[in-house]
Amino acid sequence: LRKVGYVKLFCLYKNGKAVYYITNNLFMSSENSRGQNASWRIEEFHRGVKQCCNIGNFFVRKRFPVLGHISLAMRAFFILEKIRIDKKITWYEFRRELNRIAVGNAIISLCKETGLLLI
């Protein structure tokens, strides 16, 4: 490639579709590129845990509360992932659906408490 130099192109098949990888590491084999795919899945996992389960937001600094927060966030993520796979939706679609249900229930509860809703 111009302005880049020599590159190596891999074509791997995933779920019947061709997926192309390009690298400037000329010594890489197709087996190594499969490892790159696994490392990309790990990056997706970290992004999902951080964005959907707030694992990066700590309001405590002591060891056991931080470990408790991480433990609960990981449990929440695994539940989220199972539901996401079962429903065939993204993390963000599921999170939006969950927020919609929670906000709707909170509004109904507040209306019942104040007497604005007669159900």
PyMOL commands that place a pseudoatom at each C-alpha (Angstrom):
pseudoatom trace, name=CA, resn=LEU, resi=1, chain=A, elem=C, hetatm=0, pos=[0.000, 0.000, 0.000]
pseudoatom trace, name=CA, resn=ARG, resi=2, chain=A, elem=C, hetatm=0, pos=[1.219, 3.469, -0.748]
pseudoatom trace, name=CA, resn=LYS, resi=3, chain=A, elem=C, hetatm=0, pos=[2.410, 5.441, 2.262]
pseudoatom trace, name=CA, resn=VAL, resi=4, chain=A, elem=C, hetatm=0, pos=[2.083, 2.295, 4.410]
pseudoatom trace, name=CA, resn=GLY, resi=5, chain=A, elem=C, hetatm=0, pos=[4.375, -0.304, 2.908]
pseudoatom trace, name=CA, resn=TYR, resi=6, chain=A, elem=C, hetatm=0, pos=[3.917, -4.026, 2.564]
pseudoatom trace, name=CA, resn=VAL, resi=7, chain=A, elem=C, hetatm=0, pos=[0.883, -5.557, 4.262]
pseudoatom trace, name=CA, resn=LYS, resi=8, chain=A, elem=C, hetatm=0, pos=[-0.532, -9.028, 4.640]
pseudoatom trace, name=CA, resn=LEU, resi=9, chain=A, elem=C, hetatm=0, pos=[-4.202, -9.800, 3.948]
pseudoatom trace, name=CA, resn=PHE, resi=10, chain=A, elem=C, hetatm=0, pos=[-6.155, -12.628, 5.597]
pseudoatom trace, name=CA, resn=CYS, resi=11, chain=A, elem=C, hetatm=0, pos=[-9.605, -13.870, 4.671]
pseudoatom trace, name=CA, resn=LEU, resi=12, chain=A, elem=C, hetatm=0, pos=[-11.334, -15.852, 7.427]
pseudoatom trace, name=CA, resn=TYR, resi=13, chain=A, elem=C, hetatm=0, pos=[-14.847, -17.203, 7.273]
pseudoatom trace, name=CA, resn=LYS, resi=14, chain=A, elem=C, hetatm=0, pos=[-17.114, -16.485, 10.211]
pseudoatom trace, name=CA, resn=ASN, resi=15, chain=A, elem=C, hetatm=0, pos=[-20.735, -17.696, 10.209]
pseudoatom trace, name=CA, resn=GLY, resi=16, chain=A, elem=C, hetatm=0, pos=[-20.508, -18.238, 6.451]
pseudoatom trace, name=CA, resn=LYS, resi=17, chain=A, elem=C, hetatm=0, pos=[-19.318, -14.672, 5.784]
pseudoatom trace, name=CA, resn=ALA, resi=18, chain=A, elem=C, hetatm=0, pos=[-15.869, -13.627, 4.667]
pseudoatom trace, name=CA, resn=VAL, resi=19, chain=A, elem=C, hetatm=0, pos=[-14.051, -11.395, 7.158]
pseudoatom trace, name=CA, resn=TYR, resi=20, chain=A, elem=C, hetatm=0, pos=[-10.878, -9.673, 5.951]
pseudoatom trace, name=CA, resn=TYR, resi=21, chain=A, elem=C, hetatm=0, pos=[-7.944, -8.686, 8.155]
pseudoatom trace, name=CA, resn=ILE, resi=22, chain=A, elem=C, hetatm=0, pos=[-5.001, -6.561, 7.089]
pseudoatom trace, name=CA, resn=THR, resi=23, chain=A, elem=C, hetatm=0, pos=[-1.789, -6.302, 9.093]
pseudoatom trace, name=CA, resn=ASN, resi=24, chain=A, elem=C, hetatm=0, pos=[1.611, -4.760, 8.611]
pseudoatom trace, name=CA, resn=ASN, resi=25, chain=A, elem=C, hetatm=0, pos=[3.134, -7.709, 10.500]
pseudoatom trace, name=CA, resn=LEU, resi=26, chain=A, elem=C, hetatm=0, pos=[4.363, -9.791, 7.570]
pseudoatom trace, name=CA, resn=PHE, resi=27, chain=A, elem=C, hetatm=0, pos=[5.229, -12.741, 9.840]
pseudoatom trace, name=CA, resn=MET, resi=28, chain=A, elem=C, hetatm=0, pos=[1.672, -13.180, 11.099]
pseudoatom trace, name=CA, resn=SER, resi=29, chain=A, elem=C, hetatm=0, pos=[-0.187, -16.329, 10.091]
pseudoatom trace, name=CA, resn=SER, resi=30, chain=A, elem=C, hetatm=0, pos=[-3.937, -16.899, 9.865]
pseudoatom trace, name=CA, resn=GLU, resi=31, chain=A, elem=C, hetatm=0, pos=[-3.789, -18.729, 13.225]
pseudoatom trace, name=CA, resn=ASN, resi=32, chain=A, elem=C, hetatm=0, pos=[-2.394, -15.563, 14.846]
pseudoatom trace, name=CA, resn=SER, resi=33, chain=A, elem=C, hetatm=0, pos=[-5.168, -13.498, 13.306]
pseudoatom trace, name=CA, resn=ARG, resi=34, chain=A, elem=C, hetatm=0, pos=[-7.700, -15.794, 14.974]
pseudoatom trace, name=CA, resn=GLY, resi=35, chain=A, elem=C, hetatm=0, pos=[-6.018, -14.880, 18.255]
pseudoatom trace, name=CA, resn=GLN, resi=36, chain=A, elem=C, hetatm=0, pos=[-6.479, -11.218, 17.342]
pseudoatom trace, name=CA, resn=ASN, resi=37, chain=A, elem=C, hetatm=0, pos=[-10.196, -11.933, 16.958]
pseudoatom trace, name=CA, resn=ALA, resi=38, chain=A, elem=C, hetatm=0, pos=[-10.255, -13.362, 20.494]
pseudoatom trace, name=CA, resn=SER, resi=39, chain=A, elem=C, hetatm=0, pos=[-8.461, -10.290, 21.833]
pseudoatom trace, name=CA, resn=TRP, resi=40, chain=A, elem=C, hetatm=0, pos=[-11.044, -8.086, 20.106]
pseudoatom trace, name=CA, resn=ARG, resi=41, chain=A, elem=C, hetatm=0, pos=[-13.829, -10.008, 21.896]
pseudoatom trace, name=CA, resn=ILE, resi=42, chain=A, elem=C, hetatm=0, pos=[-12.046, -9.295, 25.191]
pseudoatom trace, name=CA, resn=GLU, resi=43, chain=A, elem=C, hetatm=0, pos=[-12.005, -5.572, 24.322]
pseudoatom trace, name=CA, resn=GLU, resi=44, chain=A, elem=C, hetatm=0, pos=[-15.746, -5.729, 23.571]
pseudoatom trace, name=CA, resn=PHE, resi=45, chain=A, elem=C, hetatm=0, pos=[-16.296, -7.396, 26.955]
pseudoatom trace, name=CA, resn=HIS, resi=46, chain=A, elem=C, hetatm=0, pos=[-14.399, -4.619, 28.753]
pseudoatom trace, name=CA, resn=ARG, resi=47, chain=A, elem=C, hetatm=0, pos=[-16.386, -1.947, 26.895]
pseudoatom trace, name=CA, resn=GLY, resi=48, chain=A, elem=C, hetatm=0, pos=[-19.673, -3.640, 27.783]
pseudoatom trace, name=CA, resn=VAL, resi=49, chain=A, elem=C, hetatm=0, pos=[-18.805, -3.979, 31.460]
pseudoatom trace, name=CA, resn=LYS, resi=50, chain=A, elem=C, hetatm=0, pos=[-17.637, -0.366, 31.691]
pseudoatom trace, name=CA, resn=GLN, resi=51, chain=A, elem=C, hetatm=0, pos=[-20.501, 1.233, 29.753]
pseudoatom trace, name=CA, resn=CYS, resi=52, chain=A, elem=C, hetatm=0, pos=[-23.450, -0.945, 30.750]
pseudoatom trace, name=CA, resn=CYS, resi=53, chain=A, elem=C, hetatm=0, pos=[-22.590, -1.956, 34.305]
pseudoatom trace, name=CA, resn=ASN, resi=54, chain=A, elem=C, hetatm=0, pos=[-20.662, 1.118, 35.524]
pseudoatom trace, name=CA, resn=ILE, resi=55, chain=A, elem=C, hetatm=0, pos=[-17.667, -0.886, 36.647]
pseudoatom trace, name=CA, resn=GLY, resi=56, chain=A, elem=C, hetatm=0, pos=[-15.395, 2.131, 36.213]
pseudoatom trace, name=CA, resn=ASN, resi=57, chain=A, elem=C, hetatm=0, pos=[-17.380, 4.471, 38.495]
pseudoatom trace, name=CA, resn=PHE, resi=58, chain=A, elem=C, hetatm=0, pos=[-16.296, 4.006, 42.101]
pseudoatom trace, name=CA, resn=PHE, resi=59, chain=A, elem=C, hetatm=0, pos=[-17.583, 6.198, 44.893]
pseudoatom trace, name=CA, resn=VAL, resi=60, chain=A, elem=C, hetatm=0, pos=[-15.538, 4.337, 47.510]
pseudoatom trace, name=CA, resn=ARG, resi=61, chain=A, elem=C, hetatm=0, pos=[-11.808, 3.847, 47.902]
pseudoatom trace, name=CA, resn=LYS, resi=62, chain=A, elem=C, hetatm=0, pos=[-11.447, 1.001, 50.390]
pseudoatom trace, name=CA, resn=ARG, resi=63, chain=A, elem=C, hetatm=0, pos=[-10.628, -2.492, 49.227]
pseudoatom trace, name=CA, resn=PHE, resi=64, chain=A, elem=C, hetatm=0, pos=[-13.749, -4.480, 50.209]
pseudoatom trace, name=CA, resn=PRO, resi=65, chain=A, elem=C, hetatm=0, pos=[-16.345, -2.009, 48.932]
pseudoatom trace, name=CA, resn=VAL, resi=66, chain=A, elem=C, hetatm=0, pos=[-14.469, -1.791, 45.601]
pseudoatom trace, name=CA, resn=LEU, resi=67, chain=A, elem=C, hetatm=0, pos=[-14.312, -5.601, 45.361]
pseudoatom trace, name=CA, resn=GLY, resi=68, chain=A, elem=C, hetatm=0, pos=[-18.022, -5.783, 46.205]
pseudoatom trace, name=CA, resn=HIS, resi=69, chain=A, elem=C, hetatm=0, pos=[-18.813, -3.248, 43.487]
pseudoatom trace, name=CA, resn=ILE, resi=70, chain=A, elem=C, hetatm=0, pos=[-16.763, -5.184, 40.923]
pseudoatom trace, name=CA, resn=SER, resi=71, chain=A, elem=C, hetatm=0, pos=[-18.380, -8.468, 41.968]
pseudoatom trace, name=CA, resn=LEU, resi=72, chain=A, elem=C, hetatm=0, pos=[-21.927, -7.115, 41.655]
pseudoatom trace, name=CA, resn=ALA, resi=73, chain=A, elem=C, hetatm=0, pos=[-21.127, -5.385, 38.352]
pseudoatom trace, name=CA, resn=MET, resi=74, chain=A, elem=C, hetatm=0, pos=[-19.755, -8.629, 36.911]
pseudoatom trace, name=CA, resn=ARG, resi=75, chain=A, elem=C, hetatm=0, pos=[-22.825, -10.578, 38.059]
pseudoatom trace, name=CA, resn=ALA, resi=76, chain=A, elem=C, hetatm=0, pos=[-25.062, -7.934, 36.490]
pseudoatom trace, name=CA, resn=PHE, resi=77, chain=A, elem=C, hetatm=0, pos=[-23.079, -8.107, 33.256]
pseudoatom trace, name=CA, resn=PHE, resi=78, chain=A, elem=C, hetatm=0, pos=[-23.395, -11.897, 33.012]
pseudoatom trace, name=CA, resn=ILE, resi=79, chain=A, elem=C, hetatm=0, pos=[-27.166, -11.650, 33.536]
pseudoatom trace, name=CA, resn=LEU, resi=80, chain=A, elem=C, hetatm=0, pos=[-27.310, -8.859, 30.958]
pseudoatom trace, name=CA, resn=GLU, resi=81, chain=A, elem=C, hetatm=0, pos=[-25.285, -10.928, 28.492]
pseudoatom trace, name=CA, resn=LYS, resi=82, chain=A, elem=C, hetatm=0, pos=[-27.507, -14.006, 28.896]
pseudoatom trace, name=CA, resn=ILE, resi=83, chain=A, elem=C, hetatm=0, pos=[-30.685, -11.981, 28.339]
pseudoatom trace, name=CA, resn=ARG, resi=84, chain=A, elem=C, hetatm=0, pos=[-29.075, -10.155, 25.407]
pseudoatom trace, name=CA, resn=ILE, resi=85, chain=A, elem=C, hetatm=0, pos=[-28.177, -13.437, 23.720]
pseudoatom trace, name=CA, resn=ASP, resi=86, chain=A, elem=C, hetatm=0, pos=[-31.628, -14.933, 24.367]
pseudoatom trace, name=CA, resn=LYS, resi=87, chain=A, elem=C, hetatm=0, pos=[-33.455, -11.863, 23.009]
pseudoatom trace, name=CA, resn=LYS, resi=88, chain=A, elem=C, hetatm=0, pos=[-30.931, -11.302, 20.174]
pseudoatom trace, name=CA, resn=ILE, resi=89, chain=A, elem=C, hetatm=0, pos=[-30.576, -7.583, 20.940]
pseudoatom trace, name=CA, resn=THR, resi=90, chain=A, elem=C, hetatm=0, pos=[-27.636, -5.313, 21.794]
pseudoatom trace, name=CA, resn=TRP, resi=91, chain=A, elem=C, hetatm=0, pos=[-26.599, -4.296, 25.300]
pseudoatom trace, name=CA, resn=TYR, resi=92, chain=A, elem=C, hetatm=0, pos=[-27.832, -0.790, 24.647]
pseudoatom trace, name=CA, resn=GLU, resi=93, chain=A, elem=C, hetatm=0, pos=[-31.273, -1.890, 23.403]
pseudoatom trace, name=CA, resn=PHE, resi=94, chain=A, elem=C, hetatm=0, pos=[-31.703, -4.034, 26.511]
pseudoatom trace, name=CA, resn=ARG, resi=95, chain=A, elem=C, hetatm=0, pos=[-30.528, -1.221, 28.789]
pseudoatom trace, name=CA, resn=ARG, resi=96, chain=A, elem=C, hetatm=0, pos=[-32.976, 1.218, 27.155]
pseudoatom trace, name=CA, resn=GLU, resi=97, chain=A, elem=C, hetatm=0, pos=[-35.815, -1.290, 27.561]
pseudoatom trace, name=CA, resn=LEU, resi=98, chain=A, elem=C, hetatm=0, pos=[-34.890, -1.836, 31.216]
pseudoatom trace, name=CA, resn=ASN, resi=99, chain=A, elem=C, hetatm=0, pos=[-34.742, 1.930, 31.876]
pseudoatom trace, name=CA, resn=ARG, resi=100, chain=A, elem=C, hetatm=0, pos=[-38.124, 2.419, 30.200]
pseudoatom trace, name=CA, resn=ILE, resi=101, chain=A, elem=C, hetatm=0, pos=[-39.697, -0.228, 32.453]
pseudoatom trace, name=CA, resn=ALA, resi=102, chain=A, elem=C, hetatm=0, pos=[-38.036, 1.161, 35.605]
pseudoatom trace, name=CA, resn=VAL, resi=103, chain=A, elem=C, hetatm=0, pos=[-39.070, 4.760, 34.879]
pseudoatom trace, name=CA, resn=GLY, resi=104, chain=A, elem=C, hetatm=0, pos=[-42.618, 3.675, 34.020]
pseudoatom trace, name=CA, resn=ASN, resi=105, chain=A, elem=C, hetatm=0, pos=[-42.931, 1.737, 37.277]
pseudoatom trace, name=CA, resn=ALA, resi=106, chain=A, elem=C, hetatm=0, pos=[-41.521, 4.675, 39.266]
pseudoatom trace, name=CA, resn=ILE, resi=107, chain=A, elem=C, hetatm=0, pos=[-44.042, 7.093, 37.706]
pseudoatom trace, name=CA, resn=ILE, resi=108, chain=A, elem=C, hetatm=0, pos=[-46.955, 4.751, 38.412]
pseudoatom trace, name=CA, resn=SER, resi=109, chain=A, elem=C, hetatm=0, pos=[-45.764, 4.257, 42.002]
pseudoatom trace, name=CA, resn=LEU, resi=110, chain=A, elem=C, hetatm=0, pos=[-45.455, 8.016, 42.600]
pseudoatom trace, name=CA, resn=CYS, resi=111, chain=A, elem=C, hetatm=0, pos=[-48.879, 8.672, 41.085]
pseudoatom trace, name=CA, resn=LYS, resi=112, chain=A, elem=C, hetatm=0, pos=[-50.446, 6.029, 43.335]
pseudoatom trace, name=CA, resn=GLU, resi=113, chain=A, elem=C, hetatm=0, pos=[-48.778, 7.551, 46.419]
pseudoatom trace, name=CA, resn=THR, resi=114, chain=A, elem=C, hetatm=0, pos=[-49.985, 11.039, 45.631]
pseudoatom trace, name=CA, resn=GLY, resi=115, chain=A, elem=C, hetatm=0, pos=[-53.461, 9.890, 44.646]
pseudoatom trace, name=CA, resn=LEU, resi=116, chain=A, elem=C, hetatm=0, pos=[-53.188, 11.094, 41.061]
pseudoatom trace, name=CA, resn=LEU, resi=117, chain=A, elem=C, hetatm=0, pos=[-53.717, 7.639, 39.623]
pseudoatom trace, name=CA, resn=LEU, resi=118, chain=A, elem=C, hetatm=0, pos=[-56.643, 5.467, 40.610]
pseudoatom trace, name=CA, resn=ILE, resi=119, chain=A, elem=C, hetatm=0, pos=[-55.656, 1.929, 39.647]
for i in range(1, 119): cmd.bond("trace and resi %d" % i, "trace and resi %d" % (i + 1))
show_as sticks, trace
zoom trace
